């Protein structure tokens, strides 16, 4: 009786012509990444140094019962991550009593919510991928959301929308644009318009239902993402892949009686989740190093098909040659690196199971 086909993993291609990419590509990419991160970091350090120099000239004083830093033109804003403080420009003292009170209430809410820490963390995260415009766009949107949320907290304390809106406009007319703090009372014209629209928008039952629906959808997407298995690229039309669940005749093979029977020789084991290679780049780099020099220099390549026995921990216990590449040296190279492979174990339902897999490894020189 013919055994059901052994599951076949996605082919591994070892191209000696890509030696520089395989061995040095990661280093080059890391260097580019570190350079870009360093450039953004240097810009931020210069900004921080300028803020620190300016801060030494600021005067600590009390305004309407609050301790603030009085600057020549920076603010209104909150600066500092560990110990945030309110910064007021001197011209803010010329505002009306109600307008000045709203300014102070707004900055107090920033301090209470530790918004500078939130925005600082977001900025540090975006710095990890400084080339990504979506990250900077999301940071800008986060800043706007933080300000809108702060506006709402202030209006819950003092529900005077016309007075608060007038304060925003009064500060925007005088604000210099140099708000080095991470949380500022007034920002650009577009952001100010968005905040005023948010303050004056009416909340209806449909608004709440729509927000709840979007939040539920986002939660479902997150749960789905958490349940996605490690990717294995397979062709559903391939009978070998179909054999992972059913044999060629459409029936599910009976499970083997014991792990010892599975170890004895390559055979099919039923499973619902296929094993996947966890360290593909490391294996490719090792295979490139193991490519026999004489064959590589002569431009000779080939494909060796190898059987792997993967235990319940994802460890390769056995490796056997299934189909020769036609060159013993290439076959040996494919077999010798078996110990470098790391797999996520196959699973049958919730249980990890041992399996044999067939794995084609191709050596070629372009």
Buried (B, 14 or more C-beta within 10 A) or exposed (E): EEEBBBBBBBEBBBBBEBBEBBEEBEEEEEEEBEEBBEEBBEEEEEEEEEBEEBBEEBEEEEBEEBEBBBBEBBBBBBBBEEEBBBBBBEBBEEBEEBBBBBBBBBBBBBBEBBBBBBBBEBBEEBBEBBEEEEBBEBBBEBBBEBBBBBBEBBBEEEEBEEBBBBBBEBBBEBBEEBBBBBBBBBBBEEBBEBBBEBBEEEEEEEEEEEEEEEEEEEEEEEEEEEEEEEEBEBEEEEEBBBBBEBBEEEEEBEBBEEEEEBBEEBBBBBBBBBBBBEEEEBBBBBBBEBBBEEBBEEEBBBBBBBBBBBBBEBBBEBBBBBEBBEBEBBBBBBBEBBEBBBBBBBBBEEEBBBBBBBBBBBBBBE
